[in-house]
């Protein structure tokens, strides 16, 4: 993929919280609520990532903050221009070391 973005484009699979309502018997078995989010990784800390679905070059919109402790899998779909330049300089794949 030759497209470059201001932020890395990522796919994150994570175990979401789930709720229901109403009077009912508890389920016999609890299953994980595994979901996938695709978007731009706009911020990352030791504990969380922040993904935005949209950006206009300056602002982001439709953001979701996901705790790293519930992430099952993460994949880089496209890297930033800066990351690609550095990777070329170091002769490494451009997505190495983003997460």
Backbone as JSON Lines, residues from 0, in Angstrom:
{"i":0,"aa":"X","n":[0.85,-1.18,0.0],"ca":[0.0,0.0,0.0],"c":[0.9,1.24,0.0]}
{"i":1,"aa":"X","n":[0.72,2.16,-0.92],"ca":[1.56,3.35,-1.04],"c":[0.98,4.58,-0.35]}
{"i":2,"aa":"X","n":[-0.21,4.48,0.19],"ca":[-0.84,5.61,0.85],"c":[-0.11,5.93,2.15]}
{"i":3,"aa":"X","n":[0.12,7.23,2.38],"ca":[0.72,7.64,3.65],"c":[-0.27,8.52,4.4]}
{"i":4,"aa":"X","n":[-0.25,8.41,5.71],"ca":[-1.17,9.14,6.57],"c":[-0.39,9.89,7.64]}
{"i":5,"aa":"X","n":[-1.05,10.84,8.26],"ca":[-0.44,11.57,9.38],"c":[-0.28,10.65,10.59]}
{"i":6,"aa":"X","n":[-1.23,9.72,10.75],"ca":[-1.2,8.75,11.85],"c":[-1.18,7.35,11.26]}
{"i":7,"aa":"X","n":[-0.61,6.38,11.99],"ca":[-0.66,5.0,11.51],"c":[-2.11,4.51,11.45]}
{"i":8,"aa":"X","n":[-2.44,3.79,10.41],"ca":[-3.75,3.16,10.27],"c":[-3.64,1.77,10.86]}
{"i":9,"aa":"X","n":[-4.49,1.45,11.85],"ca":[-4.36,0.19,12.58],"c":[-5.68,-0.57,12.64]}
{"i":10,"aa":"X","n":[-5.55,-1.87,12.85],"ca":[-6.69,-2.74,13.12],"c":[-6.44,-3.35,14.5]}
{"i":11,"aa":"X","n":[-7.38,-3.15,15.41],"ca":[-7.22,-3.63,16.78],"c":[-8.39,-4.54,17.13]}
{"i":12,"aa":"X","n":[-8.08,-5.74,17.58],"ca":[-9.1,-6.68,18.05],"c":[-9.02,-6.7,19.57]}
{"i":13,"aa":"X","n":[-10.19,-6.56,20.22],"ca":[-10.18,-6.44,21.68],"c":[-11.43,-7.07,22.28]}
{"i":14,"aa":"X","n":[-11.34,-7.35,23.57],"ca":[-12.42,-8.0,24.31],"c":[-13.27,-6.92,24.97]}
{"i":15,"aa":"X","n":[-14.42,-6.66,24.4],"ca":[-15.3,-5.58,24.84],"c":[-16.13,-6.0,26.05]}
{"i":16,"aa":"X","n":[-16.6,-5.01,26.79],"ca":[-17.57,-5.26,27.86],"c":[-18.93,-5.46,27.21]}
{"i":17,"aa":"X","n":[-19.8,-6.19,27.87],"ca":[-21.11,-6.48,27.31],"c":[-22.15,-6.38,28.42]}
{"i":18,"aa":"X","n":[-23.33,-5.93,28.07],"ca":[-24.4,-5.84,29.07],"c":[-25.73,-6.21,28.43]}
{"i":19,"aa":"X","n":[-26.69,-6.52,29.27],"ca":[-28.06,-6.73,28.81],"c":[-28.99,-6.27,29.92]}
{"i":20,"aa":"X","n":[-30.27,-6.34,29.67],"ca":[-31.22,-5.94,30.71],"c":[-32.43,-6.87,30.66]}
{"i":21,"aa":"X","n":[-33.26,-6.75,31.64],"ca":[-34.46,-7.57,31.7],"c":[-34.29,-8.74,32.66]}
{"i":22,"aa":"X","n":[-35.44,-9.29,33.05],"ca":[-35.44,-10.42,33.97],"c":[-35.26,-11.69,33.17]}
{"i":23,"aa":"X","n":[-34.21,-12.43,33.52],"ca":[-33.91,-13.65,32.78],"c":[-32.97,-14.51,33.63]}
{"i":24,"aa":"X","n":[-32.85,-15.75,33.26],"ca":[-31.87,-16.62,33.89],"c":[-30.48,-16.2,33.43]}
{"i":25,"aa":"X","n":[-29.47,-16.3,34.29],"ca":[-28.1,-16.02,33.83],"c":[-27.71,-17.0,32.73]}
{"i":26,"aa":"X","n":[-26.9,-16.57,31.79],"ca":[-26.49,-17.49,30.72],"c":[-25.7,-18.66,31.3]}
{"i":27,"aa":"X","n":[-25.81,-19.81,30.66],"ca":[-25.09,-21.01,31.11],"c":[-23.59,-20.84,30.94]}
{"i":28,"aa":"X","n":[-23.2,-20.14,29.88],"ca":[-21.78,-19.97,29.59],"c":[-21.53,-18.52,29.18]}
{"i":29,"aa":"X","n":[-20.46,-17.94,29.67],"ca":[-20.09,-16.58,29.28],"c":[-19.07,-16.65,28.15]}
{"i":30,"aa":"X","n":[-19.34,-15.95,27.09],"ca":[-18.45,-15.91,25.92],"c":[-17.81,-14.52,25.83]}
{"i":31,"aa":"X","n":[-16.56,-14.44,25.39],"ca":[-15.94,-13.12,25.18],"c":[-16.69,-12.34,24.1]}
{"i":32,"aa":"X","n":[-16.71,-11.04,24.24],"ca":[-17.32,-10.16,23.24],"c":[-16.19,-9.55,22.41]}
{"i":33,"aa":"X","n":[-15.64,-10.33,21.52],"ca":[-14.48,-9.9,20.72],"c":[-14.95,-8.99,19.58]}
{"i":34,"aa":"X","n":[-14.36,-7.8,19.51],"ca":[-14.71,-6.82,18.48],"c":[-13.43,-6.33,17.8]}
{"i":35,"aa":"X","n":[-13.59,-5.73,16.63],"ca":[-12.46,-5.18,15.88],"c":[-12.73,-3.73,15.55]}
{"i":36,"aa":"X","n":[-11.74,-2.89,15.78],"ca":[-11.8,-1.47,15.45],"c":[-10.68,-1.16,14.47]}
{"i":37,"aa":"X","n":[-11.01,-0.41,13.42],"ca":[-10.02,0.04,12.45],"c":[-10.03,1.56,12.46]}
{"i":38,"aa":"X","n":[-8.85,2.17,12.53],"ca":[-8.79,3.63,12.53],"c":[-7.36,4.12,12.66]}
{"i":39,"aa":"X","n":[-7.25,5.41,12.93],"ca":[-5.95,6.06,13.01],"c":[-5.48,6.11,14.46]}
{"i":40,"aa":"X","n":[-4.29,5.6,14.72],"ca":[-3.71,5.61,16.06],"c":[-3.18,7.01,16.33]}
{"i":41,"aa":"X","n":[-3.96,7.81,17.07],"ca":[-3.59,9.21,17.28],"c":[-2.82,9.45,18.58]}
{"i":42,"aa":"X","n":[-2.93,8.52,19.52],"ca":[-2.19,8.67,20.77],"c":[-2.03,7.31,21.42]}
{"i":43,"aa":"X","n":[-0.9,7.15,22.13],"ca":[-0.63,5.9,22.83],"c":[0.11,6.2,24.12]}
{"i":44,"aa":"X","n":[-0.33,5.55,25.2],"ca":[0.37,5.63,26.48],"c":[0.75,4.21,26.88]}
{"i":45,"aa":"X","n":[1.34,4.05,28.05],"ca":[1.67,2.72,28.53],"c":[0.41,1.88,28.76]}
{"i":46,"aa":"X","n":[-0.71,2.53,29.07],"ca":[-1.93,1.8,29.44],"c":[-3.03,1.81,28.38]}
{"i":47,"aa":"X","n":[-3.03,2.79,27.46],"ca":[-4.15,2.93,26.52],"c":[-3.67,3.29,25.12]}
{"i":48,"aa":"X","n":[-4.56,3.05,24.15],"ca":[-4.4,3.62,22.81],"c":[-5.65,4.43,22.5]}
{"i":49,"aa":"X","n":[-5.49,5.43,21.67],"ca":[-6.61,6.26,21.23],"c":[-6.69,6.18,19.72]}
{"i":50,"aa":"X","n":[-7.82,5.7,19.21],"ca":[-8.02,5.53,17.77],"c":[-9.13,6.46,17.32]}
{"i":51,"aa":"X","n":[-8.9,7.14,16.2],"ca":[-9.91,8.01,15.59],"c":[-10.31,7.43,14.24]}
{"i":52,"aa":"X","n":[-11.59,7.52,13.93],"ca":[-12.04,7.0,12.64],"c":[-11.8,8.01,11.52]}
{"i":53,"aa":"X","n":[-11.66,9.29,11.88],"ca":[-11.57,10.35,10.88],"c":[-10.6,11.43,11.33]}
{"i":54,"aa":"X","n":[-9.85,12.0,10.39],"ca":[-9.06,13.2,10.69],"c":[-9.01,14.09,9.45]}
{"i":55,"aa":"X","n":[-8.87,15.39,9.67],"ca":[-8.85,16.33,8.55],"c":[-7.48,16.99,8.36]}
{"i":56,"aa":"X","n":[-6.46,16.43,8.95],"ca":[-5.13,17.02,8.89],"c":[-4.76,17.74,10.17]}
{"i":57,"aa":"X","n":[-5.78,18.21,10.91],"ca":[-5.55,18.93,12.17],"c":[-6.37,18.34,13.32]}
{"i":58,"aa":"X","n":[-7.62,17.98,13.04],"ca":[-8.54,17.51,14.06],"c":[-8.9,16.06,13.82]}
{"i":59,"aa":"X","n":[-9.3,15.37,14.91],"ca":[-9.77,13.99,14.77],"c":[-11.22,13.92,15.25]}
{"i":60,"aa":"X","n":[-11.91,12.87,14.83],"ca":[-13.32,12.7,15.18],"c":[-13.59,11.22,15.42]}
{"i":61,"aa":"X","n":[-14.65,10.93,16.13],"ca":[-15.1,9.56,16.42],"c":[-13.95,8.74,17.02]}
{"i":62,"aa":"X","n":[-13.49,9.21,18.18],"ca":[-12.35,8.57,18.86],"c":[-12.83,7.51,19.85]}
{"i":63,"aa":"X","n":[-12.01,6.49,20.01],"ca":[-12.26,5.47,21.03],"c":[-10.95,5.2,21.76]}
{"i":64,"aa":"X","n":[-11.03,5.18,23.07],"ca":[-9.87,4.88,23.91],"c":[-10.0,3.44,24.38]}
{"i":65,"aa":"X","n":[-8.98,2.63,24.1],"ca":[-9.02,1.21,24.44],"c":[-7.88,0.9,25.41]}
{"i":66,"aa":"X","n":[-8.19,0.31,26.56],"ca":[-7.12,-0.11,27.46],"c":[-6.28,-1.22,26.81]}
{"i":67,"aa":"X","n":[-4.99,-1.13,26.92],"ca":[-4.12,-2.14,26.32],"c":[-4.33,-3.52,26.95]}
{"i":68,"aa":"X","n":[-4.79,-3.54,28.19],"ca":[-4.97,-4.82,28.89],"c":[-6.06,-5.69,28.27]}
{"i":69,"aa":"X","n":[-6.95,-5.12,27.45],"ca":[-8.01,-5.92,26.83],"c":[-7.79,-6.13,25.33]}
{"i":70,"aa":"X","n":[-6.64,-5.68,24.82],"ca":[-6.34,-5.88,23.4],"c":[-5.89,-7.32,23.18]}
{"i":71,"aa":"X","n":[-6.53,-7.97,22.21],"ca":[-6.21,-9.35,21.87],"c":[-5.17,-9.41,20.76]}
{"i":72,"aa":"X","n":[-5.33,-8.51,19.77],"ca":[-4.44,-8.51,18.61],"c":[-4.41,-7.1,18.02]}
{"i":73,"aa":"X","n":[-3.27,-6.7,17.49],"ca":[-3.18,-5.41,16.81],"c":[-2.33,-5.57,15.55]}
{"i":74,"aa":"X","n":[-2.73,-4.85,14.53],"ca":[-2.07,-4.97,13.23],"c":[-1.96,-3.58,12.6]}
{"i":75,"aa":"X","n":[-0.81,-3.28,12.05],"ca":[-0.62,-2.02,11.36],"c":[-1.0,-2.21,9.9]}
{"i":76,"aa":"X","n":[-1.92,-1.39,9.41],"ca":[-2.37,-1.48,8.02],"c":[-1.54,-0.56,7.14]}
{"i":77,"aa":"X","n":[-1.27,0.64,7.62],"ca":[-0.44,1.61,6.88],"c":[0.3,2.47,7.89]}
{"i":78,"aa":"X","n":[1.52,2.85,7.52],"ca":[2.34,3.65,8.43],"c":[2.35,5.11,8.0]}
{"i":79,"aa":"X","n":[2.97,5.93,8.83],"ca":[3.09,7.34,8.52],"c":[4.27,7.57,7.58]}
{"i":80,"aa":"X","n":[4.26,8.72,6.93],"ca":[5.35,9.08,6.02],"c":[6.68,9.11,6.77]}
{"i":81,"aa":"X","n":[6.7,9.7,7.96],"ca":[7.92,9.8,8.77],"c":[8.45,8.39,9.1]}
{"i":82,"aa":"X","n":[7.57,7.49,9.48],"ca":[7.95,6.13,9.83],"c":[8.54,5.4,8.62]}
{"i":83,"aa":"X","n":[7.97,5.63,7.44],"ca":[8.48,4.99,6.22],"c":[9.87,5.5,5.87]}
{"i":84,"aa":"X","n":[10.09,6.81,6.01],"ca":[11.42,7.37,5.73],"c":[12.47,6.77,6.66]}
{"i":85,"aa":"X","n":[12.15,6.7,7.95],"ca":[13.07,6.15,8.94],"c":[13.35,4.67,8.63]}
{"i":86,"aa":"X","n":[12.32,3.92,8.28],"ca":[12.48,2.5,7.97],"c":[13.39,2.32,6.75]}
{"i":87,"aa":"X","n":[13.22,3.16,5.74],"ca":[14.09,3.07,4.56],"c":[15.54,3.33,4.95]}
{"i":88,"aa":"X","n":[15.74,4.32,5.81],"ca":[17.09,4.66,6.27],"c":[17.72,3.5,7.03]}
{"i":89,"aa":"X","n":[16.92,2.8,7.82],"ca":[17.43,1.73,8.65],"c":[17.31,0.36,7.99]}
{"i":90,"aa":"X","n":[16.75,0.32,6.79],"ca":[16.53,-0.94,6.06],"c":[15.66,-1.91,6.86]}
{"i":91,"aa":"X","n":[14.59,-1.43,7.45],"ca":[13.67,-2.25,8.23],"c":[12.26,-2.1,7.68]}
{"i":92,"aa":"X","n":[11.38,-3.06,7.99],"ca":[9.97,-2.9,7.61],"c":[9.4,-1.65,8.28]}
{"i":93,"aa":"X","n":[8.57,-0.87,7.59],"ca":[8.07,0.38,8.16],"c":[7.18,0.24,9.38]}
{"i":94,"aa":"X","n":[6.56,-0.9,9.58],"ca":[5.66,-1.03,10.71],"c":[6.34,-1.54,11.98]}
{"i":95,"aa":"X","n":[7.64,-1.81,11.92],"ca":[8.35,-2.32,13.08],"c":[8.42,-1.27,14.18]}
{"i":96,"aa":"X","n":[7.99,-1.64,15.35],"ca":[8.15,-0.77,16.52],"c":[7.06,0.25,16.76]}
{"i":97,"aa":"X","n":[5.95,0.21,16.05],"ca":[4.89,1.17,16.35],"c":[4.18,0.79,17.64]}
{"i":98,"aa":"X","n":[3.94,-0.49,17.86],"ca":[3.3,-0.94,19.09],"c":[4.34,-1.54,20.01]}
